Amino acid sequence: MRIISANLNGIRSAASKGFFAWLAKQGADVVCVQELKAQAADMKPEMLNPEGYCGCFHYAEKKGYSGVGIYSKRTPDKVIEGLGIADIDAEGRYLQADFGNLSVISLYLPSGSSSEERQQVKFYFLERFLPHLRELKASGREIILCGDWNIAHKEIDLKNWKSNQKNSGFLPEERAWLTHVFDEVGWVDVYRRLYPEATGEAYTWWSNRGQAWAKNVGWRIDYQIATPGMAEKVLRAAVYKDERFSDHAPLIIDYDATL
C-alpha cells in the first residue's frame, strides 16, 4: 500500500506544474493533500476526481486559504470532515477517511510564522488537538496521519537549526509537544523509524527566499505518523524532488498492507 502526502501550496498552481500528471504514474493507493487554497467552485474535474481516484475535501471558509483533501483508489467507508471545533474547522485543516479498520487522515497544522497572533493560534490548536490524538490512539483502529505539521522535531530535521531556535516551527514548546505525541501518546514517526540518521534527503520544505532550494537549506515538516501496528509495516520511504510542484516535496511511503 502506497500513501503519498503533499502540501500543494495551491492545488491550481500545483496542477499547472504537472502534479496530477506525476500522480498518475505513482501507483498510490491514498494521496493526502494540504493547502488547497481553493473552494469547491474552483476545482476542475482532474482535481476533484483524478483518473482512478475518488476525492474528498475539507475546504476553508476563507477564499484562497488552507484546505485539505484525500484521493483514494477505494471509496472510503466513511469520511469525517473537521474536528467539530468551529474555529479550527473554519480553516479546513482535518479530513479523515476510513477504510475498514484503517483510517487515513490529511492534516494541515497552522503556521505561526506570519505573526505572534498566529503563533498563539498554533499553540491553541496544539493544545486542543492533543486530546484528539489520544482518542485516536485509544480507538483500536490502525491510523496514518499525513500532512504538514509545521514543526521540525529535532536538530537533524532542518539545516539551520541553530539560527531557528526562536522561530516558529522550531520553538522549544512546539518540539516538546511533538516529543509528547511520540514518546507519551505513542504515535510513530514513520520516516524516522526507517531512516533515523537521514538529514538533507529528508527535508520536505524550502523557503522561497534566497537560494534555499538550490542549496538544500530545508526543513522536514511533512510527516506520516502512524499507530505502532501500521508503523511496523513500513517498507520504504522517500521524498520526491525530481520535479517541483510546490515549496514542499511529496512524501511517499510504502506499507506492507492493503487498502
C-alpha positions in Angstrom: 0.0 0.0 0.0 1.5 3.3 -1.1 0.5 6.5 0.6 1.6 10.0 -0.5 1.4 13.2 1.4 1.9 16.5 -0.3 1.4 20.2 0.6 0.4 21.7 -2.7 0.6 25.4 -1.8 -2.4 25.9 -4.0 -3.9 23.0 -5.9 -4.4 25.1 -9.1 -0.8 26.1 -9.0 0.4 22.5 -8.4 -1.8 21.3 -11.3 -0.3 23.8 -13.6 3.2 22.4 -12.7 2.3 18.9 -13.5 1.3 17.4 -10.2 -1.6 15.3 -11.5 0.4 14.0 -14.5 3.0 12.9 -12.0 0.5 11.4 -9.6 -1.0 9.2 -12.4 2.3 7.4 -12.6 2.9 6.8 -8.9 0.5 3.9 -8.1 -0.6 5.4 -4.9 -3.5 3.9 -3.0 -4.2 7.0 -1.0 -2.9 10.6 -1.5 -3.3 13.2 1.2 -3.0 16.9 0.1 -2.9 20.1 2.0 -3.1 23.8 1.5 -5.6 23.6 -1.4 -6.2 27.3 -1.4 -9.4 26.7 -3.3 -13.2 26.3 -2.8 -15.4 23.7 -4.4 -16.3 26.1 -7.3 -12.6 26.4 -8.1 -12.0 22.7 -8.5 -11.6 21.3 -12.0 -12.6 17.6 -12.7 -9.0 16.4 -12.6 -8.7 18.0 -9.2 -11.9 16.5 -7.8 -11.5 13.0 -9.2 -8.2 12.3 -10.9 -8.5 9.2 -13.1 -8.7 6.1 -10.9 -9.4 8.0 -7.7 -12.3 9.4 -5.8 -11.6 12.7 -3.9 -13.0 14.2 -0.7 -12.2 17.6 0.7 -12.4 19.9 3.6 -12.3 23.5 2.3 -11.5 26.6 4.3 -14.2 29.2 4.6 -11.7 31.9 3.6 -11.1 32.0 -0.1 -7.6 31.1 -1.3 -6.6 29.7 2.1 -5.8 26.4 3.7 -8.0 23.3 2.9 -7.1 19.6 2.8 -8.1 16.6 0.6 -7.8 12.9 0.2 -7.7 10.9 -3.0 -8.2 7.1 -2.8 -8.5 4.2 -5.2 -11.1 2.7 -3.0 -14.2 4.7 -2.0 -14.0 5.3 1.8 -16.5 3.6 4.1 -16.8 6.9 6.0 -15.4 10.4 5.7 -15.1 12.7 8.7 -14.7 16.4 7.8 -13.3 18.5 10.6 -12.7 18.1 14.3 -16.0 19.5 15.5 -14.2 22.7 16.7 -15.7 25.7 15.0 -12.6 28.0 14.6 -10.3 25.1 13.5 -12.9 23.7 11.1 -13.4 27.1 9.5 -9.8 26.9 8.3 -10.2 23.4 6.7 -7.4 21.5 8.5 -8.6 18.0 9.1 -10.1 15.3 6.9 -10.4 11.6 7.8 -11.2 8.7 5.5 -12.0 5.2 7.0 -11.3 2.0 5.1 -12.3 -1.0 7.2 -10.1 -0.8 10.3 -7.7 1.7 8.7 -8.1 5.5 8.9 -6.0 7.8 6.8 -6.0 11.5 7.8 -5.0 14.6 5.9 -3.8 17.2 8.3 -2.6 20.8 8.0 -1.4 22.4 11.2 -1.3 26.2 11.4 1.8 28.1 10.8 2.8 30.7 13.3 5.5 32.4 11.2 3.4 35.3 10.0 2.7 37.0 13.3 2.7 36.4 17.1 -1.1 36.3 16.9 -0.9 33.3 14.5 1.7 31.7 16.7 -0.8 31.8 19.6 -3.5 30.3 17.3 -1.0 27.5 16.6 -0.3 26.8 20.3 -4.1 26.8 20.9 -4.6 24.3 18.1 -1.9 22.0 19.5 -3.5 22.2 23.0 -6.9 21.1 21.6 -5.6 18.6 19.1 -3.6 16.5 21.6 -6.8 15.0 23.3 -8.0 14.0 19.8 -4.7 12.3 19.1 -5.1 10.4 22.4 -8.6 9.4 21.4 -7.5 8.2 18.0 -4.6 6.2 19.5 -7.0 4.6 22.0 -9.7 3.8 19.4 -8.2 0.4 18.4 -8.1 1.4 14.8 -4.9 1.5 12.6 -4.3 5.1 11.7 -1.9 7.1 9.5 -1.9 10.8 9.9 -0.4 12.5 6.8 0.4 16.1 6.5 2.2 19.4 7.0 2.7 19.6 10.8 4.7 22.9 10.5 7.1 21.6 13.2 10.7 20.4 12.7 11.1 17.9 15.6 14.8 17.7 16.1 18.1 19.4 15.1 18.6 16.8 12.4 15.3 17.9 10.8 16.4 21.3 9.5 19.6 22.7 8.0 20.0 25.9 10.1 18.7 24.7 13.4 21.0 27.0 15.5 19.6 30.2 14.0 16.0 29.0 14.1 15.6 28.1 17.7 13.4 31.2 18.3 11.4 30.9 15.1 8.0 29.3 14.6 8.3 25.7 13.5 11.4 25.0 15.8 10.3 26.6 19.0 11.1 24.5 22.2 7.4 24.4 23.0 6.4 23.0 19.6 9.2 20.4 19.6 8.3 19.3 23.1 4.6 18.9 22.0 5.7 16.6 19.2 8.0 14.7 21.5 5.0 14.1 23.8 2.9 12.9 20.8 5.6 10.3 20.1 7.0 9.3 23.5 4.0 9.7 25.7 0.9 9.2 23.5 2.7 6.5 21.4 2.5 7.6 17.8 5.4 6.7 15.5 7.2 9.0 13.1 7.3 6.5 10.2 10.1 8.1 8.2 12.4 8.4 11.2 11.6 4.7 12.1 13.2 3.8 8.8 15.9 6.4 8.5 16.9 7.6 12.0 20.0 9.4 10.7 18.8 10.9 7.4 19.4 14.7 7.1 19.3 16.6 3.8 17.4 13.9 1.9 14.7 14.0 4.5 13.8 17.7 4.0 10.3 18.4 2.7 10.0 22.2 2.6 12.3 25.0 1.5 11.7 28.8 1.8 11.2 30.7 -1.4 13.7 33.3 -0.1 17.3 33.2 -1.1 18.6 30.0 -2.7 17.1 27.6 -0.1 16.0 25.1 -2.7 19.3 25.2 -4.7 21.4 24.9 -1.6 19.0 22.4 0.1 18.5 24.6 3.1 15.4 22.8 4.1 13.1 21.6 6.9 11.4 18.3 7.5 7.9 19.4 8.5 5.8 17.0 6.5 5.2 13.6 8.2 3.3 10.4 8.1 2.7 9.5 11.7 1.1 6.1 12.5 -0.1 3.8 15.1 2.5 1.3 16.1 0.8 -1.6 14.2 0.9 0.3 11.0 4.4 1.7 11.6 5.7 -1.9 11.9 4.5 -2.5 8.3 6.5 0.3 6.7 8.7 -0.9 3.9 10.3 2.2 2.3 10.0 6.0 2.3 11.3 8.7 0.0 10.9 12.4 -0.6 10.3 13.2 -4.3 12.5 16.1 -5.5 12.9 15.5 -9.2 10.1 17.9 -10.1 8.8 20.9 -8.1 5.0 21.3 -7.7 5.2 23.4 -4.6 7.5 24.8 -1.9 7.0 21.4 -0.3 8.0 18.0 -1.8 5.8 14.9 -1.7 6.5 12.3 0.9 6.0 8.7 -0.4 5.8 5.8 2.0 5.1 2.1 1.2 3.5 -0.2 3.7 3.1 -4.0 3.8 -0.6 -3.7 3.9 -3.6 -3.5 1.5 -6.3 -0.8 1.4 
